[in-house]
Amino acid sequence: MHIIVVGCGRVGSGLATSLVDSGHTVSIVDKSPHSFRRLPPEWTGTKIVGFGFDRDDLIEAGAERAAALAAVTSGDNSNILTARIARENFNIPNVVARIYDPRRAEIYQRLGIPTVATVAWTTEQVHRRLFPETTATEWNDNTGNLQLLEHLLPASCGGKKFSALEIPGKVRLVGVSRAGEPMIPSAEAVGQEGDLLYFAVIRSALSEFHELLGDMKSGNKVEK
């Protein structure tokens, strides 16, 4: 899979390194060639001096074949613009953008772009949002029989009730992060594209939970 990282700061360089280590091809774009010093000497990706919102620079970075892009520069406006161009001009399916000002989260939400505020921003969290089909374990109880799992709501489930995403006694939706704001969902609440979901899952029901996620994507079991 080819992935573009825009911004070679602490998060960008760490993300680009972990992605290459995971076997992906990576292009990293930064306006300053000195930023590339953060990359390890053995890093095998492509370094491009330029801007993420410059179409020619994105084409050079492989935007026409990219499966994902992370905009992680130090500027909200640059990240918004880069993310929009990636989505609207190059149809890159998985786009994630860094955000410093949580008040701007609504803008990203309308664009359907997953974000994490800078306070909580880590390389691991960016990695999760580049691969939204994956489920991350946030917590295990002392026995290992109860887990708190994070999953991005599939776009096909936007506008549908959260209650359909549960299995009585086995899987419970306990929290939602929407546009950077946490909420405890009611039974009648509905999802929005970009919602980050937190499930409490009994370990013995993990296979059922993953089947449910598959049905969420296909729409087989999720009712409005």
N, C-alpha and C positions, 0 to 999 in steps of 0.2 A: 504494500500500500504506500502511495506517495503522499507525504504530508508537508505542508508549508508552515513554518513558524515565522511570524513577523515580530521582530524585537529580540535582541540578543543580550538582554539583561540577565539578572539572576534566574528568573523563572524561565525565560526563553532558552537560555543556554542549557539549563538543567533538563528542560523538556526535550530539546533537540537531541541531547545526549542519550536520554532514556529511550527515545523513539528509535534511534539508530541501533542501540543495544538490543531492542526488541525485534530487530530485523526489518524495519521499515526504511524506505528511502526518504530523505529529508532535505529540503532546501530551507535555509534561514536567511531572512532579509533584515538588514539594519542599515540606517543611514551613516553609521560610523564604522569604518573598517577596524578601528581599535577595539570595538565591542567583541569581535570574534576571538580575541585573546582569552575570553572566558571558556571557550570550547577546548576540550582536551586535544593534545597533539594528534592522537590516533583517530579523531573524529572523521568519518568518511563522507559526510554529506556535502551539499553545495552551498557555498557562501556567496551572497549577492549584496553588494552595496547599493542601497536604493530605498524606496518607500513602499509600504504595503498597499497604499492607495494609488500607486502608479500602475496602470494596466500593463505597460511594457515590462516593468520589473516583475510583476506577477506572472506574466507569460514566461519570462526567463526562468522564473522559479518553478515552472511546471504547473501553473494553475489550470491549464486545459486538460490535465490528466489527474489532478489532485483529488484525493478522496476526503481530505480534511484540511482545515486551516485554523491556526490559533493566532489571534491578534493580541499580543502581550507587550506592547510598547508602554511607555510611561504616560501616554496621552489618551484620554477618553475619546476625544473627537477623532483622532487618527484611528483608533481601534474601531469605532462605529463605522467610519467611512470604509476602512479596509474590509470589515465584515460584510457590509452591504455590497461592495463590489464583488467580493468572493461569491456571495449568494446570487446576486442579480445578474452579473455579467458572465460569471464562469460556472454557475450552477454547482458549486462545490457543496456536497450534501451535508457534511458535518463541519460547522463553524462555531468557534467559541471565542469570546472576546473578554478581555480584562476590563474591569471597571474600578475606578477610584472613587467616584462620587455616586453613592447609592441612589441619589435622587434621579440619576439618569437611567436607572434600571428599567423604568417604564418604556423608554425608547427602545431598548434592546428587546423587551418583552413583545412589543408590537411587531418587531421584525422577526420574532421567533428565534432569537439568538441566545443560547445559554450563556450565563455569566456567573462569576463569583466575585464578590466585593474584595478589594485588596486586603482587608483585615484577615480574611479567611483563605487567601489565595495561596495555593501550594502547587508544585509541579504535579503531584498525584491527582489533585482535583481537576487540573486542566486535562490531564490524560484521560480521566473518566469521561469528561464531556466531549472529547474528540471521538470516543467510542461509546455512544449512548446506549448501545444494545447490551452493554455489560452491566453487571450488578456488583456494587461494592459493599463489603461488610464494614459497618461503622462500629459495632459493639457486639460482644458476646457476654452472656452471664457466666457466673463462676462454674456452672456445670457444663457449659457449652451447648445446652439444649435450647436456648433462646437467643436469637440473633436480631440485631437491628440492621436492616439492609437499605441501601440507597439505590434508586433507579429513576431515570428520566422518563417522564410520561411520553409514550409514543404519540406522534402527531395525529395518528388515526383515532386516538381516544379523547382529543380535545372536545369539550362540550358534553361529555358523558359522565354519569354519576360515579363518584368515588366508591360508593357502596358495592358496585359490581366488581371491584378489584380485591375483594376480601374472600377468605374461606373461613367460615365460622369455626372458632376454636383452634384455628391453625395459622391464619394470616390476618393481620389487622393493620390497616393504614393508620399510622399514629401521628403523622405530621407531613406538612407540605411547605416547601419554600417556593414562593411565587414572586418573581421580579425582585429577589433579594429579601423579601419579607416573609417571616415564618407565620404559619397558621395551623390551627388544629381543625381539621375538616369535619363538618357535620355529615350525617348520613345522606342529606339531600344535596350537598355541595357537588359541583361539577368541575372537571379538570380543564385546564387551559394548556395549550402547547407551550412547552418550556418549563412546566411545573417539575420540580424535583421532589420525588416521593420518598417517604421513609416508612418502611414496613417492619412490624414486629412479626417474626416468623419462628414457629417451632421447628427445630432442626429436622425432625422426622418428616416434615412436610415440605422440605426444600424442593424435592422433585415436582410436587404439585404446584408449588409457587412458580417454578420456572415454566411449567406448562401453562400456567395462568398468564405469565408474561408473553408467551408465544401467542396465546389467544387474544391478548390485548392488542398486539400488533396486527393480527389478522381480522380482529373484530368479531370473532366467532361467539364469544361469551359476554362481551361487554355491552350492556344495554344502556340506552339513554334514560 
